[in-house]
Amino acid sequence: MSVPKRRRKQSKPRRSAAPRRARRFLARCKSFPWRLFLLASGALLTLHWCAGSSENYFSTGDSHAGEFALISLVLFLVLSFAAYWARHSFHGARSIAHHPSGEQPKTALVFCVSAQNLELAPQPDGSLLLQARNKEGKVTKELRLTRKDQQRDGRTQPAIRVDIEKLDELGFPWSWQQLLRGLEPHLKTVRRIHLIGSADSAKGGHGSHRLLGECRRFLAGYTKPDEVKFITHHPAQDFENFKQLAALFDRIIKHEREEGSADRDIAIDITGGLKPVSVAGAMATLNNDVAVQYVQTNWPWRAYLYDLLYLAKPELH
């Protein structure tokens, strides 16, 4: 009995990369700010004419050269002003690349801590008791965090994951649960955690700066004390003062660079705080490798890293 020969699968011809490169080149040409380029080139050219004609006029006294120098000067001023008004052509593009935080864990994290109103009581067995009280001081909700790993379905569940899920039993959102969600993807690599607190409001509301020590102890229960350093920043920050926040973020990035951290190893978490915190944190990471982290405020509560660019359009193709 003859065995039928197997037919070899015909390999598909590889597509040439030339059309793709051509399309990319055309996209660059299309997005290039030609108007601004021509205006700037024209301004430089007329300035050159003006300089040459002026030199000719002052050396020979030629009246035509003086007239041409004056006309060139006027054209230079007109083209310069036109180029100035068209300057935004180079800054009209934004690029945001985002991915789950677990794909690129960081060694340095910056958290803007929000205020919280639960009582945290460490227990002798290492657990943490959380209590919510009403205006009369009566305990209305109580929850115990074990801060210990647990075995589930034959696998070890990290303590931070166990307690994140346990906190869902509170029945209401708790701001420091978001801190745990933001820390979890970096738990194995993080070496420094920066904590920033808000100042008291003008209306008498308490800020989060007074809670930084308690927050540090809370997060330290899930990290290795001999590996992770906590840095609390003083004085309290006005979370509505963009300039103040931007300056602080820049100082933190500079400090991390001096400690030997590469920009790609730093992340600023903008989940907590007010809107100016988010804007200042995003601005501090523009056009460098420092990432912005945001934890979703709805299910599935994932932490994402964002890489922000603000470049000329041709550079983004």
C-alpha positions as CSV (number, residue, x, y, z in Angstrom):
1,M,0.0,0.0,0.0
2,S,1.5,3.3,-1.1
3,V,1.6,6.1,1.4
4,P,0.4,9.4,-0.1
5,K,3.1,12.1,0.0
6,R,2.4,15.0,2.2
7,R,2.0,18.2,0.4
8,R,4.3,20.9,1.5
9,K,2.7,24.0,2.7
10,Q,3.5,26.8,0.4
11,S,5.0,29.7,2.4
12,K,3.4,33.0,1.8
13,P,5.6,35.5,0.2
14,R,6.8,38.1,2.6
15,R,5.5,41.5,2.1
16,S,8.0,44.2,1.4
17,A,8.5,46.8,4.1
18,A,9.0,49.5,1.4
19,P,5.3,50.5,1.2
20,R,5.1,50.8,5.0
21,R,8.2,52.9,5.1
22,A,6.8,55.1,2.3
23,R,3.5,55.6,4.1
24,R,5.5,56.5,7.3
25,F,7.6,59.0,5.3
26,L,4.5,60.6,3.7
27,A,2.9,60.8,7.2
28,R,5.9,62.6,8.4
29,C,5.9,65.0,5.5
30,K,2.1,65.6,5.9
31,S,2.5,66.4,9.6
32,F,5.6,68.6,9.2
33,P,4.8,72.3,10.0
34,W,5.7,73.5,6.5
35,R,4.2,76.9,7.0
36,L,6.3,77.7,10.1
37,F,9.4,76.3,8.4
38,L,8.9,78.6,5.3
39,L,8.1,81.6,7.5
40,A,11.3,81.1,9.6
41,S,13.4,80.4,6.5
42,G,12.0,83.6,4.9
43,A,12.8,85.6,8.0
44,L,16.4,84.4,8.1
45,L,16.8,85.1,4.3
46,T,15.5,88.6,4.6
47,L,17.7,89.3,7.6
48,H,20.7,88.2,5.5
49,W,19.6,90.5,2.7
50,C,19.2,93.4,5.2
51,A,22.7,92.8,6.6
52,G,24.3,92.6,3.1
53,S,22.5,95.7,1.8
54,S,23.3,97.7,4.9
55,E,27.0,96.9,4.6
56,N,26.9,98.0,1.0
57,Y,25.1,101.2,1.8
58,F,27.4,102.3,4.6
59,S,30.5,101.4,2.6
60,T,29.6,102.9,-0.8
61,G,26.6,105.2,-0.1
62,D,24.5,103.5,-2.7
63,S,20.9,104.7,-2.2
64,H,19.4,101.7,-3.8
65,A,21.2,99.4,-1.3
66,G,19.8,101.5,1.5
67,E,16.2,101.2,0.2
68,F,16.6,97.4,-0.3
69,A,18.0,97.1,3.3
70,L,14.9,99.0,4.6
71,I,12.5,96.8,2.6
72,S,14.4,93.7,3.8
73,L,14.1,94.8,7.4
74,V,10.4,95.3,7.1
75,L,9.9,91.9,5.5
76,F,12.1,90.3,8.3
77,L,9.8,91.9,11.0
78,V,6.6,90.8,9.2
79,L,7.8,87.2,8.7
80,S,9.2,87.0,12.3
81,F,5.9,88.0,13.8
82,A,4.0,85.6,11.5
83,A,6.4,82.8,12.6
84,Y,5.8,83.7,16.2
85,W,2.1,83.3,15.8
86,A,2.5,80.0,14.1
87,R,4.9,78.6,16.7
88,H,2.3,76.2,18.1
89,S,2.6,74.1,15.0
90,F,5.5,72.3,16.8
91,H,3.5,71.6,19.9
92,G,0.2,70.2,18.7
93,A,0.8,66.5,19.3
94,R,0.5,64.3,22.4
95,S,1.3,60.7,22.8
96,I,0.2,58.5,25.8
97,A,1.4,55.0,26.0
98,H,-0.2,53.0,28.9
99,H,0.1,49.5,30.2
100,P,-0.6,47.6,33.5
101,S,1.8,48.6,36.3
102,G,2.8,45.0,36.8
103,E,4.5,44.9,33.4
104,Q,7.1,47.4,34.5
105,P,7.5,47.5,38.3
106,K,9.4,50.4,39.7
107,T,11.9,50.9,42.4
108,A,10.8,54.4,43.5
109,L,7.1,55.4,44.1
110,V,5.6,58.7,44.9
111,F,2.2,58.8,46.6
112,C,0.0,61.8,47.3
113,V,-1.9,60.6,50.4
114,S,-5.6,61.4,50.8
115,A,-7.1,62.0,54.2
116,Q,-9.1,59.2,55.8
117,N,-11.3,58.9,58.9
118,L,-10.9,55.3,60.1
119,E,-9.1,54.4,63.3
120,L,-6.1,52.1,62.8
121,A,-5.2,50.0,65.9
122,P,-2.2,47.6,65.6
123,Q,-2.8,44.4,67.5
124,P,-0.2,42.2,69.4
125,D,-0.5,39.4,66.8
126,G,0.6,41.8,64.0
127,S,-2.9,42.3,62.6
128,L,-4.5,45.7,62.2
129,L,-7.9,46.6,63.5
130,L,-9.9,49.2,61.5
131,Q,-12.8,51.0,63.2
132,A,-15.3,53.5,61.8
133,R,-17.1,55.7,64.4
134,N,-20.1,58.0,64.1
135,K,-20.4,61.5,65.6
136,E,-21.3,60.0,69.0
137,G,-18.1,57.9,69.1
138,K,-19.9,54.6,68.6
139,V,-18.2,52.0,66.5
140,T,-20.3,51.4,63.4
141,K,-18.0,49.2,61.4
142,E,-15.0,47.1,62.4
143,L,-12.6,45.1,60.2
144,R,-9.4,43.2,61.0
145,L,-6.6,43.0,58.5
146,T,-4.3,40.0,59.1
147,R,-1.3,41.3,57.1
148,K,-0.3,37.7,56.6
149,D,0.0,35.5,53.6
150,Q,-2.7,32.9,53.1
151,Q,-3.0,29.6,51.3
152,R,-5.8,29.4,48.7
153,D,-6.3,26.5,46.4
154,G,-2.8,25.3,47.0
155,R,-1.3,28.7,46.3
156,T,0.2,31.3,48.5
157,Q,-1.9,34.5,48.4
158,P,0.3,37.6,49.4
159,A,-0.8,39.5,52.4
160,I,-1.4,42.7,50.4
161,R,-3.8,40.9,48.0
162,V,-5.6,39.2,50.9
163,D,-6.2,42.5,52.7
164,I,-7.1,44.4,49.5
165,E,-10.0,42.0,49.0
166,K,-10.8,42.0,52.8
167,L,-11.2,45.8,52.6
168,D,-14.1,45.4,50.2
169,E,-16.1,44.2,53.2
170,L,-16.2,47.8,54.5
171,G,-19.0,48.5,52.1
172,F,-17.7,51.9,51.2
173,P,-14.6,53.2,49.3
174,W,-11.6,53.8,51.5
175,S,-8.8,56.0,50.1
176,W,-5.9,54.0,51.6
177,Q,-7.1,50.9,49.9
178,Q,-6.1,52.6,46.7
179,L,-2.6,53.0,48.1
180,L,-2.4,49.2,48.5
181,R,-3.6,48.7,45.0
182,G,-0.9,51.1,43.7
183,L,1.8,49.5,45.8
184,E,1.0,45.9,45.0
185,P,2.5,45.7,41.4
186,H,5.8,47.1,42.6
187,L,6.1,45.2,45.9
188,K,9.0,43.0,44.8
189,T,11.1,45.8,43.3
190,V,10.3,49.0,45.3
191,R,13.1,50.4,47.4
192,R,11.9,54.0,48.2
193,I,8.4,55.3,48.8
194,H,7.7,59.0,49.0
195,L,4.7,60.2,50.9
196,I,3.2,63.7,50.4
197,G,0.4,65.0,52.6
198,S,-2.0,67.9,52.2
199,A,-2.3,71.0,54.4
200,D,-5.4,71.8,56.5
201,S,-8.0,73.7,54.5
202,A,-8.9,77.3,55.2
203,K,-12.4,76.2,56.3
204,G,-10.9,74.1,59.1
205,G,-10.8,70.7,57.3
206,H,-8.0,68.4,58.3
207,G,-5.4,67.6,55.7
208,S,-3.6,64.3,55.3
209,H,-0.1,65.6,56.3
210,R,-0.8,64.8,60.0
211,L,-1.5,61.2,59.0
212,L,1.8,60.5,57.1
213,G,3.3,58.7,60.0
214,E,0.3,56.5,60.4
215,C,0.2,55.9,56.6
216,R,3.9,55.0,56.6
217,R,3.3,52.4,59.4
218,F,0.3,51.1,57.5
219,L,2.2,50.5,54.2
220,A,5.3,49.2,56.1
221,G,3.2,46.2,57.2
222,Y,3.4,44.9,53.7
223,T,7.0,45.7,52.8
224,K,10.3,44.4,54.0
225,P,11.8,46.9,56.6
226,D,15.4,46.2,55.6
227,E,14.7,46.8,51.9
228,V,12.2,49.6,51.6
229,K,12.8,53.2,52.8
230,F,9.9,55.6,53.4
231,I,10.4,59.3,52.9
232,T,7.8,61.7,54.2
233,H,7.9,65.2,52.8
234,H,7.5,68.3,54.9
235,P,6.0,70.8,55.1
236,A,2.4,70.0,54.2
237,Q,1.5,70.8,50.6
238,D,-1.4,72.8,49.3
239,F,-3.0,70.3,46.9
240,E,-4.5,73.1,44.9
241,N,-1.2,74.9,44.4
242,F,0.0,73.7,41.0
243,K,3.4,75.5,41.1
244,Q,4.2,74.2,44.6
245,L,3.4,70.6,43.7
246,A,5.3,70.8,40.4
247,A,8.4,72.1,42.2
248,L,8.1,69.3,44.8
249,F,7.8,66.6,42.1
250,D,10.9,68.0,40.3
251,R,12.9,67.9,43.6
252,I,11.8,64.2,44.2
253,I,12.9,63.2,40.7
254,K,16.2,65.0,41.1
255,H,16.7,63.2,44.5
256,E,16.0,59.8,42.9
257,R,18.5,60.5,40.2
258,E,21.1,61.4,42.8
259,E,20.3,58.1,44.5
260,G,21.1,56.3,41.3
261,S,17.6,55.6,40.0
262,A,17.0,55.8,36.3
263,D,13.9,57.8,35.2
264,R,12.3,54.6,34.0
265,D,12.4,53.3,37.6
266,I,10.3,56.1,39.0
267,A,6.5,56.4,39.1
268,I,4.3,59.2,40.4
269,D,0.9,57.9,41.6
270,I,-1.8,60.6,40.9
271,T,-4.8,58.6,42.2
272,G,-5.0,60.5,45.5
273,G,-5.4,64.2,46.0
274,L,-7.2,66.8,44.0
275,K,-7.1,67.6,40.2
276,P,-4.1,69.9,40.4
277,V,-2.1,67.0,41.8
278,S,-2.9,64.9,38.7
279,V,-1.9,67.8,36.4
280,A,1.3,68.6,38.2
281,G,2.3,64.9,38.4
282,A,1.6,64.5,34.7
283,M,3.6,67.6,33.8
284,A,6.6,66.4,35.8
285,T,6.8,63.3,33.7
286,L,6.6,64.9,30.2
287,N,9.3,64.0,27.7
288,N,11.2,61.8,30.2
289,D,11.0,58.2,31.2
290,V,9.3,58.9,34.6
291,A,5.9,57.3,34.5
292,V,2.5,58.4,35.9
293,Q,0.5,55.7,37.7
294,Y,-3.3,55.8,38.1
295,V,-5.4,53.2,40.0
296,Q,-8.9,52.7,38.6
297,T,-11.7,53.9,40.9
298,N,-14.1,51.3,39.6
299,W,-13.9,47.6,38.9
300,P,-11.5,45.9,38.1
301,W,-9.4,48.4,40.1
302,R,-6.3,48.0,38.1
303,A,-3.2,50.1,38.3
304,Y,-1.9,51.5,35.0
305,L,1.3,53.4,34.1
306,Y,1.2,56.2,31.5
307,D,4.2,57.5,29.5
308,L,3.5,61.1,28.4
309,L,5.2,62.9,25.5
310,Y,4.7,66.4,24.2
311,L,6.7,66.6,20.9
312,A,6.4,67.9,17.4
313,K,4.1,65.8,15.2
314,P,6.8,64.5,12.9
315,E,8.8,63.0,15.8
316,L,5.8,60.8,16.8
317,H,5.5,58.9,13.5
